[in-house]
Amino acid sequence: MEGFRARFGIVKMGAVWDRVADRLRVEIVFSDDDLARVRVSPRLELVSEVIGAAHCRSSQLHPSLHNWRQQTAEALGPIGAQVLRDLRSGTFVIRGMMADADIDTDTGFADRLETSLSRPTREWANLLELRSWGIPVQPGLAEGRPDALSTLSGAARLFHDSAVGPYWDQMSSAAVAPALAWMHTMSTRGLEAFLNSLHPDITWHRPTLTIIPDWSHCPPRCPHRALVARFQHDGIVRMGVSRQGLTIIPTVLSSILTAWTDDRDGPFATIRLLLVPVTLAPQIFQDAAADQPDPLADLLGVTRARVLRACVQGPQTTTASALTLGISNSSASEHATVLRAAGLLTSHRTANRVEHHATPIGTALTQRR
C-alpha cells in the first residue's frame, strides 16, 4: 500500500459481492499512545464533503437531502451527468485528486485543487496502480496530461460551486452541535464510552475499533467495490493509527463513515482522520443563492459571469470552460473574446491550446459585493 496516501473510504470499501457483505469489516488497532491522541474537531473537511456529495448525489436514502439534490441538479444543468462521472472516478473518490485532508486551515477549494494540479507528472503515474485493480481512471490522468487534469479540475470546481459552496457556512455551523455533543460524551463518560456510542456501524473492544460498513449507500460500479476486491484477503481490513493521532470530525454530505489514511508512517496504511455522518435539519439546504442579487451577472450576463469566475479560480482552457459550463466550445470562445476585449481576461496560446486567465481588474470585479 506504499504511496496510498490519499483518501480511503472505509465504509464504502466493501460490498464487492453480496456474499461477503456480512463478514467484511475494518479493524483499527490502537496503542495506549494512540488512545491519548484521539481528538474531536467540529470542522468539516472540504474535499471530503465534495467527494461525499458526488458519491451520494443520486442516493434516495436521505430524504433530508431532497432539496439539496434538486438544487444541485438545477445548478449543474445538462453537464451534470458528465461531471458526476468524472467525480466518481478512482482519481477523485479514492485519491481525492491527490489532495491531502486538511481541517486545520481555511484553504479554499480552488487553492486545494491548484496544489494538487501542481504535483510532478511522475506522481500521477501512481494512478496506474488503481487502473490495474479495475478502478476507473480517466484517460490521460496517469500520464499527467494538462488537458485531462484541466477537465477533471473544471468538473470538480463546478460541482463544488453548485453542491457545496452555497451551503458551506450553514453546513459548518450546523456540524458544530454534534461535535460538541461528542466532546461532552468523551469528557464525562470517557473515551471508550464515546467510541462505543459514536455510530451504529462502530464497536469498540480495547484495543480495536471495528467498523462494519453499510454497503447499501454505495452506488453501482463504485470504485470502492474494486478496492475491496484488491484488499479483501480474509474479510478483515486491519489498519493502525497515524503518528499524528486520530481526529474524529462530522461529515454532512457523506452518508458513509469515511477515513483519510496516512502512509508517512511507513508502507502500511494508518488512519489519521475519521469522518462520521451526522443528520442535519433539511432547512440548512435552503437555496442560499436564491434571494441574493448577482450584480456581476446583471452586468455581464449569467454565462459570462460564470466564465469569468471560473478563470478567477484558475486558468481555463476553452474546452474546460465549455465542459464546466455545459456550453459548446465555440460559445465558450465567443464569451472569452468579449471578456478579453473588456480587459477582464487575457488569453495565451500554446500549440493548439488556448488558456484564459483573469486579469487583476477581472478578479477585483468578481470580488465586489
ROFI-377653 format. One record per residue (C-alpha): residue in three letters; x, y, z; residue number from 1. Coordinates in steps of 0.05 Angstrom, whole numbers, plus 5000, padded with zeros to 4 digits. Example, Ala and Ser with C-alpha at 12.3 -4.5 7.8 and 13.67 -1.06 7.14 Angstrom:
REM ROFI-377653
<r "ALA" <5246 4910 5156> 1>
<r "SER" <5273 4979 5143> 2>
***
This chain:
REM ROFI-377653
<r "MET" <5000 5000 5000> 1>
<r "GLU" <5060 5045 4993> 2>
<r "GLY" <5040 5111 4961> 3>
<r "PHE" <4968 5101 4980> 4>
<r "ARG" <4968 5169 5014> 5>
<r "ALA" <4901 5197 4995> 6>
<r "ARG" <4831 5181 5016> 7>
<r "PHE" <4809 5111 5035> 8>
<r "GLY" <4733 5107 5042> 9>
<r "ILE" <4728 5055 5096> 10>
<r "VAL" <4653 5046 5097> 11>
<r "LYS" <4648 5044 5023> 12>
<r "MET" <4703 4994 5016> 13>
<r "GLY" <4662 4932 5018> 14>
<r "ALA" <4601 4904 4984> 15>
<r "VAL" <4643 4876 4927> 16>
<r "TRP" <4595 4818 4926> 17>
<r "ASP" <4534 4807 4969> 18>
<r "ARG" <4563 4742 4995> 19>
<r "VAL" <4619 4779 5033> 20>
<r "ALA" <4578 4839 5056> 21>
<r "ASP" <4561 4805 5123> 22>
<r "ARG" <4633 4789 5141> 23>
<r "LEU" <4678 4843 5114> 24>
<r "ARG" <4699 4892 5167> 25>
<r "VAL" <4752 4943 5184> 26>
<r "GLU" <4794 4938 5247> 27>
<r "ILE" <4834 4997 5273> 28>
<r "VAL" <4883 4976 5327> 29>
<r "PHE" <4903 5028 5379> 30>
<r "SER" <4963 5031 5425> 31>
<r "ASP" <4959 5067 5491> 32>
<r "ASP" <4994 5127 5459> 33>
<r "ASP" <4943 5126 5402> 34>
<r "LEU" <4886 5130 5453> 35>
<r "ALA" <4918 5190 5485> 36>
<r "ARG" <4919 5226 5418> 37>
<r "VAL" <4846 5218 5398> 38>
<r "ARG" <4812 5285 5389> 39>
<r "VAL" <4746 5312 5363> 40>
<r "SER" <4742 5372 5317> 41>
<r "PRO" <4678 5408 5296> 42>
<r "ARG" <4708 5430 5230> 43>
<r "LEU" <4685 5398 5165> 44>
<r "GLU" <4737 5374 5115> 45>
<r "LEU" <4724 5410 5050> 46>
<r "VAL" <4749 5360 4998> 47>
<r "SER" <4716 5302 5035> 48>
<r "GLU" <4649 5339 5033> 49>
<r "VAL" <4656 5348 4958> 50>
<r "ILE" <4675 5275 4948> 51>
<r "GLY" <4619 5252 4993> 52>
<r "ALA" <4569 5296 4957> 53>
<r "ALA" <4589 5269 4889> 54>
<r "HIS" <4586 5198 4916> 55>
<r "CYS" <4516 5203 4945> 56>
<r "ARG" <4487 5253 4895> 57>
<r "SER" <4437 5203 4867> 58>
<r "SER" <4422 5168 4932> 59>
<r "GLN" <4350 5169 4954> 60>
<r "LEU" <4366 5142 5023> 61>
<r "HIS" <4366 5211 5057> 62>
<r "PRO" <4300 5249 5048> 63>
<r "SER" <4331 5309 5084> 64>
<r "LEU" <4376 5319 5023> 65>
<r "HIS" <4318 5323 4973> 66>
<r "ASN" <4322 5399 4966> 67>
<r "TRP" <4397 5396 4961> 68>
<r "ARG" <4395 5344 4906> 69>
<r "GLN" <4344 5383 4866> 70>
<r "GLN" <4381 5450 4873> 71>
<r "THR" <4447 5417 4855> 72>
<r "ALA" <4417 5386 4793> 73>
<r "GLU" <4389 5453 4771> 74>
<r "ALA" <4456 5488 4784> 75>
<r "LEU" <4495 5436 4745> 76>
<r "GLY" <4448 5436 4686> 77>
<r "PRO" <4457 5390 4626> 78>
<r "ILE" <4530 5377 4641> 79>
<r "GLY" <4514 5346 4709> 80>
<r "ALA" <4517 5273 4686> 81>
<r "GLN" <4587 5281 4657> 82>
<r "VAL" <4611 5319 4719> 83>
<r "LEU" <4588 5264 4764> 84>
<r "ARG" <4620 5210 4720> 85>
<r "ASP" <4687 5248 4728> 86>
<r "LEU" <4679 5256 4803> 87>
<r "ARG" <4660 5184 4815> 88>
<r "SER" <4725 5160 4785> 89>
<r "GLY" <4782 5129 4824> 90>
<r "THR" <4822 5193 4816> 91>
<r "PHE" <4772 5233 4857> 92>
<r "VAL" <4735 5183 4901> 93>
<r "ILE" <4797 5143 4921> 94>
<r "ARG" <4854 5192 4913> 95>
<r "GLY" <4816 5256 4927> 96>
<r "MET" <4850 5282 4863> 97>
<r "MET" <4915 5273 4903> 98>
<r "ALA" <4892 5324 4954> 99>
<r "ASP" <4910 5315 5028> 100>
<r "ALA" <4858 5322 5082> 101>
<r "ASP" <4862 5389 5117> 102>
<r "ILE" <4818 5411 5175> 103>
<r "ASP" <4867 5459 5209> 104>
<r "THR" <4868 5514 5157> 105>
<r "ASP" <4817 5553 5116> 106>
<r "THR" <4848 5537 5049> 107>
<r "GLY" <4796 5545 4995> 108>
<r "PHE" <4775 5492 4946> 109>
<r "ALA" <4807 5526 4886> 110>
<r "ASP" <4874 5530 4923> 111>
<r "ARG" <4870 5457 4943> 112>
<r "LEU" <4859 5438 4870> 113>
<r "GLU" <4916 5483 4847> 114>
<r "THR" <4963 5449 4897> 115>
<r "SER" <4941 5381 4871> 116>
<r "LEU" <4950 5400 4798> 117>
<r "SER" <5020 5427 4811> 118>
<r "ARG" <5046 5358 4832> 119>
<r "PRO" <5102 5330 4789> 120>
<r "THR" <5079 5289 4729> 121>
<r "ARG" <5112 5226 4757> 122>
<r "GLU" <5065 5227 4817> 123>
<r "TRP" <5004 5220 4772> 124>
<r "ALA" <5033 5154 4748> 125>
<r "ASN" <5011 5125 4815> 126>
<r "LEU" <4941 5123 4785> 127>
<r "LEU" <4963 5065 4741> 128>
<r "GLU" <4960 5023 4805> 129>
<r "LEU" <4886 5039 4812> 130>
<r "ARG" <4874 5022 4740> 131>
<r "SER" <4907 4954 4749> 132>
<r "TRP" <4856 4940 4805> 133>
<r "GLY" <4798 4953 4758> 134>
<r "ILE" <4784 5023 4786> 135>
<r "PRO" <4766 5074 4732> 136>
<r "VAL" <4816 5129 4717> 137>
<r "GLN" <4803 5179 4662> 138>
<r "PRO" <4848 5175 4600> 139>
<r "GLY" <4909 5219 4605> 140>
<r "LEU" <4909 5229 4680> 141>
<r "ALA" <4960 5176 4697> 142>
<r "GLU" <5006 5210 4646> 143>
<r "GLY" <4993 5278 4678> 144>
<r "ARG" <4967 5307 4612> 145>
<r "PRO" <4947 5380 4623> 146>
<r "ASP" <4882 5374 4584> 147>
<r "ALA" <4859 5314 4626> 148>
<r "LEU" <4878 5349 4691> 149>
<r "SER" <4842 5413 4668> 150>
<r "THR" <4779 5374 4651> 151>
<r "LEU" <4776 5340 4719> 152>
<r "SER" <4793 5404 4755> 153>
<r "GLY" <4737 5441 4718> 154>
<r "ALA" <4687 5387 4737> 155>
<r "ALA" <4709 5390 4810> 156>
<r "ARG" <4704 5466 4812> 157>
<r "LEU" <4635 5466 4781> 158>
<r "PHE" <4610 5413 4828> 159>
<r "HIS" <4638 5448 4889> 160>
<r "ASP" <4607 5514 4867> 161>
<r "SER" <4540 5481 4855> 162>
<r "ALA" <4534 5429 4910> 163>
<r "VAL" <4577 5451 4969> 164>
<r "GLY" <4599 5524 4965> 165>
<r "PRO" <4529 5555 4970> 166>
<r "TYR" <4515 5517 5035> 167>
<r "TRP" <4584 5515 5067> 168>
<r "ASP" <4571 5566 5122> 169>
<r "GLN" <4505 5534 5142> 170>
<r "MET" <4536 5464 5140> 171>
<r "SER" <4596 5485 5181> 172>
<r "SER" <4553 5519 5234> 173>
<r "ALA" <4504 5461 5239> 174>
<r "ALA" <4561 5410 5246> 175>
<r "VAL" <4586 5444 5310> 176>
<r "ALA" <4529 5418 5354> 177>
<r "PRO" <4541 5343 5341> 178>
<r "ALA" <4616 5352 5351> 179>
<r "LEU" <4605 5388 5417> 180>
<r "ALA" <4560 5331 5439> 181>
<r "TRP" <4615 5282 5423> 182>
<r "MET" <4665 5323 5463> 183>
<r "HIS" <4618 5325 5522> 184>
<r "THR" <4609 5249 5520> 185>
<r "MET" <4684 5238 5516> 186>
<r "SER" <4698 5285 5575> 187>
<r "THR" <4641 5260 5620> 188>
<r "ARG" <4637 5186 5603> 189>
<r "GLY" <4707 5172 5578> 190>
<r "LEU" <4738 5155 5511> 191>
<r "GLU" <4715 5083 5508> 192>
<r "ALA" <4642 5100 5521> 193>
<r "PHE" <4648 5155 5469> 194>
<r "LEU" <4675 5107 5416> 195>
<r "ASN" <4620 5056 5430> 196>
<r "SER" <4565 5108 5423> 197>
<r "LEU" <4594 5145 5364> 198>
<r "HIS" <4558 5110 5306> 199>
<r "PRO" <4516 5046 5297> 200>
<r "ASP" <4569 5017 5250> 201>
<r "ILE" <4625 5024 5302> 202>
<r "THR" <4641 4980 5362> 203>
<r "TRP" <4700 4986 5410> 204>
<r "HIS" <4734 4929 5446> 205>
<r "ARG" <4801 4951 5471> 206>
<r "PRO" <4848 4957 5434> 207>
<r "THR" <4807 4951 5370> 208>
<r "LEU" <4756 4996 5337> 209>
<r "THR" <4714 4955 5290> 210>
<r "ILE" <4674 4984 5233> 211>
<r "ILE" <4623 4941 5196> 212>
<r "PRO" <4601 4984 5137> 213>
<r "ASP" <4531 4993 5108> 214>
<r "TRP" <4543 4978 5035> 215>
<r "SER" <4474 5000 5012> 216>
<r "HIS" <4498 5072 5005> 217>
<r "CYS" <4549 5055 4951> 218>
<r "PRO" <4524 5070 4881> 219>
<r "PRO" <4532 5017 4826> 220>
<r "ARG" <4603 5010 4798> 221>
<r "CYS" <4631 5050 4856> 222>
<r "PRO" <4708 5047 4855> 223>
<r "HIS" <4708 5024 4928> 224>
<r "ARG" <4680 4957 4906> 225>
<r "ALA" <4742 4943 4864> 226>
<r "LEU" <4785 4970 4921> 227>
<r "VAL" <4757 4919 4970> 228>
<r "ALA" <4767 4863 4920> 229>
<r "ARG" <4841 4883 4919> 230>
<r "PHE" <4850 4885 4995> 231>
<r "GLN" <4796 4837 5019> 232>
<r "HIS" <4841 4779 5039> 233>
<r "ASP" <4805 4742 5096> 234>
<r "GLY" <4747 4791 5101> 235>
<r "ILE" <4783 4837 5150> 236>
<r "VAL" <4820 4901 5134> 237>
<r "ARG" <4868 4918 5190> 238>
<r "MET" <4898 4987 5199> 239>
<r "GLY" <4935 5027 5250> 240>
<r "VAL" <4932 5099 5275> 241>
<r "SER" <4975 5154 5247> 242>
<r "ARG" <5032 5182 5289> 243>
<r "GLN" <4994 5247 5284> 244>
<r "GLY" <4938 5215 5323> 245>
<r "LEU" <4865 5204 5303> 246>
<r "THR" <4819 5263 5293> 247>
<r "ILE" <4744 5249 5290> 248>
<r "ILE" <4701 5300 5254> 249>
<r "PRO" <4629 5305 5229> 250>
<r "THR" <4611 5299 5156> 251>
<r "VAL" <4546 5326 5127> 252>
<r "LEU" <4546 5305 5054> 253>
<r "SER" <4578 5237 5061> 254>
<r "SER" <4528 5184 5082> 255>
<r "ILE" <4582 5133 5100> 256>
<r "LEU" <4637 5131 5151> 257>
<r "THR" <4700 5153 5116> 258>
<r "ALA" <4774 5154 5132> 259>
<r "TRP" <4834 5191 5106> 260>
<r "THR" <4897 5149 5112> 261>
<r "ASP" <4969 5169 5122> 262>
<r "ASP" <5027 5130 5092> 263>
<r "ARG" <5081 5175 5120> 264>
<r "ASP" <5088 5126 5178> 265>
<r "GLY" <5112 5072 5131> 266>
<r "PRO" <5085 5025 5078> 267>
<r "PHE" <5024 5004 5118> 268>
<r "ALA" <4962 5048 5118> 269>
<r "THR" <4946 5085 5182> 270>
<r "ILE" <4885 5127 5195> 271>
<r "ARG" <4890 5200 5216> 272>
<r "LEU" <4820 5226 5202> 273>
<r "LEU" <4753 5192 5213> 274>
<r "LEU" <4691 5226 5185> 275>
<r "VAL" <4626 5207 5219> 276>
<r "PRO" <4559 5224 5184> 277>
<r "VAL" <4512 5268 5223> 278>
<r "THR" <4438 5283 5210> 279>
<r "LEU" <4421 5356 5199> 280>
<r "ALA" <4357 5394 5190> 281>
<r "PRO" <4335 5400 5117> 282>
<r "GLN" <4329 5475 5122> 283>
<r "ILE" <4404 5485 5121> 284>
<r "PHE" <4400 5466 5048> 285>
<r "GLN" <4353 5522 5030> 286>
<r "ASP" <4377 5553 4965> 287>
<r "ALA" <4427 5601 4994> 288>
<r "ALA" <4434 5640 4929> 289>
<r "ALA" <4360 5645 4912> 290>
<r "ASP" <4347 5712 4945> 291>
<r "GLN" <4416 5742 4934> 292>
<r "PRO" <4426 5791 4876> 293>
<r "ASP" <4484 5778 4829> 294>
<r "PRO" <4507 5846 4802> 295>
<r "LEU" <4562 5813 4761> 296>
<r "ALA" <4511 5770 4723> 297>
<r "ASP" <4468 5832 4714> 298>
<r "LEU" <4528 5869 4684> 299>
<r "LEU" <4559 5814 4641> 300>
<r "GLY" <4504 5763 4633> 301>
<r "VAL" <4499 5697 4672> 302>
<r "THR" <4544 5655 4627> 303>
<r "ARG" <4599 5707 4620> 304>
<r "ALA" <4598 5718 4695> 305>
<r "ARG" <4608 5643 4705> 306>
<r "VAL" <4665 5642 4654> 307>
<r "LEU" <4700 5700 4690> 308>
<r "ARG" <4690 5668 4759> 309>
<r "ALA" <4718 5602 4733> 310>
<r "CYS" <4780 5638 4707> 311>
<r "VAL" <4789 5674 4773> 312>
<r "GLN" <4793 5606 4807> 313>
<r "GLY" <4847 5583 4759> 314>
<r "PRO" <4868 5586 4685> 315>
<r "GLN" <4816 5554 4640> 316>
<r "THR" <4824 5526 4570> 317>
<r "THR" <4767 5538 4521> 318>
<r "THR" <4750 5464 4524> 319>
<r "ALA" <4750 5462 4600> 320>
<r "SER" <4706 5525 4603> 321>
<r "ALA" <4656 5493 4555> 322>
<r "LEU" <4654 5429 4596> 323>
<r "THR" <4648 5465 4662> 324>
<r "LEU" <4591 5510 4638> 325>
<r "GLY" <4555 5460 4593> 326>
<r "ILE" <4563 5501 4530> 327>
<r "SER" <4596 5490 4463> 328>
<r "ASN" <4669 5505 4450> 329>
<r "SER" <4650 5559 4401> 330>
<r "SER" <4605 5593 4452> 331>
<r "ALA" <4658 5589 4505> 332>
<r "SER" <4708 5621 4456> 333>
<r "GLU" <4659 5677 4440> 334>
<r "HIS" <4648 5693 4513> 335>
<r "ALA" <4723 5693 4526> 336>
<r "THR" <4733 5740 4467> 337>
<r "VAL" <4683 5790 4496> 338>
<r "LEU" <4714 5786 4565> 339>
<r "ARG" <4783 5795 4536> 340>
<r "ALA" <4761 5856 4496> 341>
<r "ALA" <4734 5886 4561> 342>
<r "GLY" <4802 5875 4595> 343>
<r "LEU" <4776 5823 4643> 344>
<r "LEU" <4814 5763 4613> 345>
<r "THR" <4879 5751 4578> 346>
<r "SER" <4890 5691 4532> 347>
<r "HIS" <4954 5653 4516> 348>
<r "ARG" <4962 5602 4461> 349>
<r "THR" <5009 5542 4466> 350>
<r "ALA" <5006 5498 4403> 351>
<r "ASN" <4932 5485 4393> 352>
<r "ARG" <4913 5501 4465> 353>
<r "VAL" <4887 5569 4488> 354>
<r "GLU" <4887 5584 4562> 355>
<r "HIS" <4848 5642 4593> 356>
<r "HIS" <4870 5679 4655> 357>
<r "ALA" <4831 5731 4695> 358>
<r "THR" <4864 5800 4696> 359>
<r "PRO" <4871 5838 4762> 360>
<r "ILE" <4811 5880 4741> 361>
<r "GLY" <4770 5818 4726> 362>
<r "THR" <4789 5787 4793> 363>
<r "ALA" <4771 5851 4830> 364>
<r "LEU" <4705 5855 4794> 365>
<r "THR" <4684 5785 4818> 366>
<r "GLN" <4701 5803 4890> 367>
<r "ARG" <4657 5864 4894> 368>
<r "ARG" <4592 5858 4932> 369>
***
